Amino acid sequence: MVKKVYGSAAEALEGVLFDGMQIAAGGFGLCGIPENLIAAIRDAGTKDLTVASNNAGVDGFGLGVLLETRQVKKMISSYVGENAEFMRQYLAGELELEFNPQGTLAERMRAGGAGIPGFYTKTGVGTVIAEGKEVKNFDGQDYILERGIVADLSIVKAWKADDTGNLVFRKTSRNFNPPAATCGKICIAEVEEIVPRGSLNPDEIHLPGIYVHRLVQGQHEKRIEQRTVRKREEA
Amino acid sequence: MPWDRNQMAERAAQELEDGMYVNLGIGIPTLVANYVGDKDITLQSENGMLGMGPFPFEGEEDADLINAGKQTITELDRTSYFDSAQSFAMIRGGKIAAAVLGAMEVAENGDLANWMIPGKLVKGMGGAMDLVAGVGRVIVIMDHANKKGESKLLKECTLPLTGKGVVDRIITGLGVFDVVEGGLKVVEIADGVTMAEIEAATEATLVA
């Protein structure tokens, strides 16, 4: 039987990291990020990474830790507003940044994973995003050509998995994880719990195990970025 | 008296109709949710949720349940979750009836700028470019003037665009404006504000 489950994030990453590689990472803000795999990549010291991820973490957490160690050469993101170190490196010209509209980034990952090398979208037509891209008119409307992303490695976070890699996500922590998972030549998923085969309902699996090559169970801090609450008496 | 933030949000809520799926942007647009009343509105959060509920009670925050502004929220009995590709498929595919967004500048031809000020901190467009390209109707809520007192309703945008010709309606503290052939049409004036005040505060061409 093929073994997908590894004992630690470091073991799961063995043999797949190399300098200059492209990584697609799941998560939105700090929600649903593969925090154990990010820490293990930091420890491995892999350099000159291009990372496709909606956000870049915050200072000291999430992808922010790989920025602090200068392991990232280029980010492909839609929003990076929460990270002062990112901004400092970017404004100093030490870090490349390719802004993608959020939906375009998600679709680039989905398309890459689905064997679609490019697609036309109306997002960004007439803006700086369209610069240098092919424009095609369909039925009277302009669209721009965007490329699918195929990454060397995908790192994602799910709630539960079985040992065959079938994944279930929880609430809004699903976000970019499924499209990111599909676009990697190798996908490693970290999960909160690996459950016995047969205990997940096949009708309720969010991402089939075919996309997941390696699995690791980990502890997750699950930091909250903006804690907003209402008072009970208001209810 | 010009409308304050809450009155602008209340006015924007009047744009929403029963059965609509709606995306509210960060800032003043978020306040619109407080004024939908009994209307059957489903709020979309582009990080992967339809049926967004209010903030949680203290102690019930869930790190796995946030909105696009990364704030902790709650789910409703109608809630569904999905991934980011699916989320933007419904946005780009025109399934979301309306988006209510903030703006730095709007031009009289409907151009919108709300994501970047060159030379200053650059945060990114997030989902704004996809939203304005895809949703049925784009409603902007913003102050009529910037901090320097200059009109934010312009003949042409000076900042990098979020979308070209995408805005349908603008709600400012002074009133409600529609993007029409030849300029902006004054649809409604805030109580106590005069047409002369609007003309004086607006760079964009106003049409009857």
Boltz contact constraints between the chains, C-beta under 6 A:
constraints:
  - contact:
      token1: [A, 28]
      token2: [B, 47]
      max_distance: 6.0
  - contact:
      token1: [A, 29]
      token2: [B, 70]
      max_distance: 6.0
  - contact:
      token1: [A, 31]
      token2: [B, 66]
      max_distance: 6.0
  - contact:
      token1: [A, 78]
      token2: [B, 124]
      max_distance: 6.0
  - contact:
      token1: [A, 78]
      token2: [B, 126]
      max_distance: 6.0
  - contact:
      token1: [A, 79]
      token2: [B, 124]
      max_distance: 6.0
  - contact:
      token1: [A, 79]
      token2: [B, 126]
      max_distance: 6.0
  - contact:
      token1: [A, 80]
      token2: [B, 124]
      max_distance: 6.0
  - contact:
      token1: [A, 81]
      token2: [B, 123]
      max_distance: 6.0
  - contact:
      token1: [A, 99]
      token2: [B, 124]
      max_distance: 6.0
  - contact:
      token1: [A, 101]
      token2: [B, 125]
      max_distance: 6.0
  - contact:
      token1: [A, 101]
      token2: [B, 129]
      max_distance: 6.0
  - contact:
      token1: [A, 101]
      token2: [B, 130]
      max_distance: 6.0
  - contact:
      token1: [A, 102]
      token2: [B, 126]
      max_distance: 6.0
  - contact:
      token1: [A, 102]
      token2: [B, 127]
      max_distance: 6.0
  - contact:
      token1: [A, 103]
      token2: [B, 88]
      max_distance: 6.0
  - contact:
      token1: [A, 103]
      token2: [B, 91]
      max_distance: 6.0
  - contact:
      token1: [A, 103]
      token2: [B, 92]
      max_distance: 6.0
  - contact:
      token1: [A, 103]
      token2: [B, 130]
      max_distance: 6.0
  - contact:
      token1: [A, 106]
      token2: [B, 84]
      max_distance: 6.0
  - contact:
      token1: [A, 106]
      token2: [B, 85]
      max_distance: 6.0
  - contact:
      token1: [A, 106]
      token2: [B, 88]
      max_distance: 6.0
  - contact:
      token1: [A, 107]
      token2: [B, 85]
      max_distance: 6.0
  - contact:
      token1: [A, 110]
      token2: [B, 85]
      max_distance: 6.0
  - contact:
      token1: [A, 122]
      token2: [B, 133]
      max_distance: 6.0
  - contact:
      token1: [A, 123]
      token2: [B, 129]
      max_distance: 6.0
  - contact:
      token1: [A, 123]
      token2: [B, 130]
      max_distance: 6.0
  - contact:
      token1: [A, 123]
      token2: [B, 133]
      max_distance: 6.0
  - contact:
      token1: [A, 124]
      token2: [B, 129]
      max_distance: 6.0
  - contact:
      token1: [A, 126]
      token2: [B, 164]
      max_distance: 6.0
  - contact:
      token1: [A, 127]
      token2: [B, 161]
      max_distance: 6.0
  - contact:
      token1: [A, 128]
      token2: [B, 160]
      max_distance: 6.0
  - contact:
      token1: [A, 170]
      token2: [B, 64]
      max_distance: 6.0
  - contact:
      token1: [A, 171]
      token2: [B, 64]
      max_distance: 6.0
  - contact:
      token1: [A, 171]
      token2: [B, 65]
      max_distance: 6.0
  - contact:
      token1: [A, 171]
      token2: [B, 81]
      max_distance: 6.0
  - contact:
      token1: [A, 172]
      token2: [B, 47]
      max_distance: 6.0
  - contact:
      token1: [A, 172]
      token2: [B, 48]
      max_distance: 6.0
  - contact:
      token1: [A, 172]
      token2: [B, 49]
      max_distance: 6.0
  - contact:
      token1: [A, 172]
      token2: [B, 65]
      max_distance: 6.0
  - contact:
      token1: [A, 172]
      token2: [B, 66]
      max_distance: 6.0
  - contact:
      token1: [A, 173]
      token2: [B, 64]
      max_distance: 6.0
  - contact:
      token1: [A, 174]
      token2: [B, 48]
      max_distance: 6.0
  - contact:
      token1: [A, 174]
      token2: [B, 81]
      max_distance: 6.0
  - contact:
      token1: [A, 174]
      token2: [B, 83]
      max_distance: 6.0
  - contact:
      token1: [A, 175]
      token2: [B, 47]
      max_distance: 6.0
  - contact:
      token1: [A, 175]
      token2: [B, 48]
      max_distance: 6.0
  - contact:
      token1: [A, 175]
      token2: [B, 84]
      max_distance: 6.0
  - contact:
      token1: [A, 176]
      token2: [B, 84]
      max_distance: 6.0
  - contact:
      token1: [A, 178]
      token2: [B, 83]
      max_distance: 6.0
  - contact:
      token1: [A, 179]
      token2: [B, 85]
      max_distance: 6.0
  - contact:
      token1: [A, 222]
      token2: [B, 63]
      max_distance: 6.0
  - contact:
      token1: [A, 224]
      token2: [B, 63]
      max_distance: 6.0
  - contact:
      token1: [A, 225]
      token2: [B, 70]
      max_distance: 6.0
  - contact:
      token1: [A, 226]
      token2: [B, 70]
      max_distance: 6.0
  - contact:
      token1: [A, 226]
      token2: [B, 71]
      max_distance: 6.0
  - contact:
      token1: [A, 227]
      token2: [B, 61]
      max_distance: 6.0
  - contact:
      token1: [A, 227]
      token2: [B, 72]
      max_distance: 6.0
  - contact:
      token1: [A, 228]
      token2: [B, 55]
      max_distance: 6.0
  - contact:
      token1: [A, 228]
      token2: [B, 71]
      max_distance: 6.0
  - contact:
      token1: [A, 228]
      token2: [B, 72]
      max_distance: 6.0
  - contact:
      token1: [A, 229]
      token2: [B, 55]
      max_distance: 6.0
  - contact:
      token1: [A, 229]
      token2: [B, 56]
      max_distance: 6.0
  - contact:
      token1: [A, 229]
      token2: [B, 58]
      max_distance: 6.0
  - contact:
      token1: [A, 230]
      token2: [B, 55]
      max_distance: 6.0
  - contact:
      token1: [A, 232]
      token2: [B, 57]
      max_distance: 6.0
